[in-house]
Amino acid sequence: MNPDLGAAPGIVALVLVSVATLAIGTYGLRFSRTTSDFMVASRTVRPRMNASAISGEYLSAASFLGVAGLLLTFGADMLWYPVGWTAGYLVLLTLVAAPLRRSGAYTLPDFAEARLDSQAVRRACSLLVVGIGWLYLLPQFQGAGITLASAVGGPTWLGSLVVGSVVLINVISGGMRSITLVQAFQYWLKLTALLVPAAVLLVVWAGDGRPGPATGPAAAGGSLSWSSPLAESGPTGLYLTYSLIVATFLGTMGLPHVVVRFYTNPDGRAARRTTLVVLVLIGIFYMVPPVYGALGRVYAAELAASGRSDVLVLELPRLMLPGLGGDVLTGLVVGGAFAAFLSTSSGLAIAVAGVLSQDVTGRPYAGRRLGGVAAFRVGAVLAVVVPALVSLSPSQVGVATTVGLAFAVSASTFCPLLLLGIWWRGLTAAGALAGLAAGGLGSGLAALLTLFPGWADGWLEVLLRRPAAWSVPLSFLVMVAVSRLTRDRAPLHVRRFMVRLHTPEALDLDRG
Amino acid sequence: MARLPRPWRRTHLGSDADRATFRTLHTASLAAPALRAGLTRESAERSIKHLHALLGTPAIALSDTADLLAWDGAGHHHAAQVPALATEALARSGTQVVARRELPCTEGQQGSCPVRAAVISPLAVEDRVVGTLQVFGPYASAGLVRAADEVARWVSGQLELAELDTSRTRLMEAEVRALRAQISPHFVYNSLGAIASFVRTDPDRARELLLEFADFTRYSFRRHGEFTTLAEELRSVERYLLLEQARFGDRLRVTLSVAPEVLSVAVPFLCIQPLVENAVRHGLESAEGGGHIRIVAIDQGQECVIEVEDDGAGEDPEHIRRVLAGDQSLDSVGLGNVDGRLRAVYGDDHGLVVETAPGAGTKVVVRLPKFAPGVHA
């Protein structure tokens, strides 16, 4: 393939998406306002709109690129990733969405403060939000590097650098700041960019006489092992699978950029409806990457063998469909991947920068204090630069694995806090703090050791690679035990707060 | 001069006496926040540790006029005697010393119990006794009586401040009630007049306006709840503007642009409407051509920003400063009231920002956090 000619569609798509994003960021505020008179009631964000926005922000590079690559390399057991990422919203829907909205909290630290009346827990939560945000931003930057390297050529670090800068400029200039319309558009863009090429490629595959997977080195284990729903065989495989399920099912509720979007819902009922629609939208989206994975086994088996499976979605159109058609489809998927990357990392960077500006950069130092905007900008720089730098270090850990770690930390900290905080009156500040520390330290250390591998092998490595199965129960246990021990220090307003969390708004009741 | 200790040197913390003073003041400052909530079981439990440290005796207790609120220190079996001691002390006046025979120990505790005497000081708020501070120790020296007396007086001072806080809150509530009742008679009269003028020519419009008027008054006279959502508040503003437009017609032009994301933010009841009323008044005062009101709500992450702007006559900034400082003699009472309530709820970072100059119109900016403890619609 001529590299110069091959890069053209990718570059065009990249430039288009970047320019569109920055332009919407700059002019979007004007775009989202009406200047005529209007009825306020007709302007509240509808669940369907909000659900598209949440999905747009949620579907990241890992969903767009990682899932197909993992399927290609490891087989059907990797379907647990998309299943878990979707099912996380089921847990959110049934147990968290409405009470969280009724609590009036904007961020997770807000919820902790409202429920437990403790500044210490609030700070611990802020710390965790930043940690999880960084851990989740890291694979976004890695993914962006891969996308650019594959689409345009050039070293991977260049990609991380370029897109890091785009996100930073975008966030600092105030662009994309939770404009619902823009985020909703992102979802439909991503779906189109993935669905249309998949449909075309399926037609091509049918035209080729529906070939099965080649028997080569990639298929060494045979079809049977590829389609097994368990990772590896034996007890480690079982453990890895269950741990992944725990992390993804319970981790979604702790993602900082998802939680803030729920605040836009007018009430708890709307929050539930929104979550339901999100389930549908994300479910539809996740039907597509497996198609790429399966087609990849037929047409691009060598990608898995050479360890470049993350670029499968980007390269498959051209491998299957040489010529102009392939180029157009490539442009489409590159644009979609880039949009996935930009929307998720902008949302995350804003969430992290918000917390940093509130609890770190906005605090007085040596008698001086940064103003709101300056504090937010310094926070944004911190939020973007740290993970971008880490992503430059050469790492063999795949995009989806890193995302899995972010989910594991989230599941071991915010999941117990939210579930116990919403459904159990007995939770105390001391208990929450101890549980957050246990779950956070456990899963966080595991994540660090996995990102910089070579520390352990055998069962220890397995336990560190997927910590959720032990760190989530540990965190729950510590939280409950310490809360029981400090029973007399339960916050005084807890009954009133519970009534507010759990009574539907339609019920006439003095919630003060 | 050069021999004076440099105050910014961290190593120099003053003489031993100075340091003892600092320690005492610091301990007292730790107890203060809890006591500023008034004398309750919770505040007593949170402050008693620090008061105990301040006095350094084996045990102390806080009671209200009848019951034990909190006990800290050794000899806990004496806690049961606290209510009786309190009642007895309140029957007389001033600090009382209780001797050992009135403090019988429970069986089996006599040997180790350090409580042999008690000093009981009343806690008073504006000459009304609200409770007692009881200090227990091996013997009641003159020094202990003095210390107990002083600490009791300091606690009383904090409780008086708590009363002050409460009355300030009550004042705010009264002001909101006043605002509710303050729908100006002119507005009622003029609105009804405008509606009446449509009854013949455009009965449908008259009916609609009458319903708007009913909804507007219902919202403004609402009894319960200190907070509402921005959507509710803006809806009321919208009704108000509709009624004013019915009266002024084309002379009053309005631009509303509201980011849908901030509609669910909880805000203090009637925090925008007075600003809009102000803007309408000033905007129309200005020129023959009428005025233009702009209301903007922007989403800024953790905060939402609301701007109310008119292109009217403007105002002397010094005048506005006096209004915001609480000068009741000036006519923009609504502005000062909103400012005061915002500061009371969200802290001094969230007061009104007014940009104005004579002839340049007025812009009032409100920044509200999306979440603040205790604020929910």
Chai-1 contact restraints between the chains, C-beta under 6 A:
chainA,res_idxA,chainB,res_idxB,connection_type,confidence,min_distance_angstrom,max_distance_angstrom,comment,restraint_id
A,R33,B,S257,contact,1.0,0.0,6.0,A-B,restraint_1
A,T35,B,T255,contact,1.0,0.0,6.0,A-B,restraint_2
A,T35,B,S257,contact,1.0,0.0,6.0,A-B,restraint_3
A,D37,B,L256,contact,1.0,0.0,6.0,A-B,restraint_4
A,V40,B,A231,contact,1.0,0.0,6.0,A-B,restraint_5
A,V40,B,L234,contact,1.0,0.0,6.0,A-B,restraint_6
A,V40,B,R235,contact,1.0,0.0,6.0,A-B,restraint_7
A,V40,B,E238,contact,1.0,0.0,6.0,A-B,restraint_8
A,R43,B,P260,contact,1.0,0.0,6.0,A-B,restraint_9
A,T44,B,L263,contact,1.0,0.0,6.0,A-B,restraint_10
A,V45,B,P260,contact,1.0,0.0,6.0,A-B,restraint_11
A,G104,B,A266,contact,1.0,0.0,6.0,A-B,restraint_12
A,G104,B,H376,contact,1.0,0.0,6.0,A-B,restraint_13
A,A105,B,F371,contact,1.0,0.0,6.0,A-B,restraint_14
A,Y106,B,K370,contact,1.0,0.0,6.0,A-B,restraint_15
A,Y106,B,F371,contact,1.0,0.0,6.0,A-B,restraint_16
A,D110,B,F371,contact,1.0,0.0,6.0,A-B,restraint_17
A,E113,B,P373,contact,1.0,0.0,6.0,A-B,restraint_18
A,S178,B,E261,contact,1.0,0.0,6.0,A-B,restraint_19
A,S178,B,D299,contact,1.0,0.0,6.0,A-B,restraint_20
A,T264,B,E261,contact,1.0,0.0,6.0,A-B,restraint_21
A,P266,B,S264,contact,1.0,0.0,6.0,A-B,restraint_22
A,G354,B,G301,contact,1.0,0.0,6.0,A-B,restraint_23
A,G354,B,Q302,contact,1.0,0.0,6.0,A-B,restraint_24
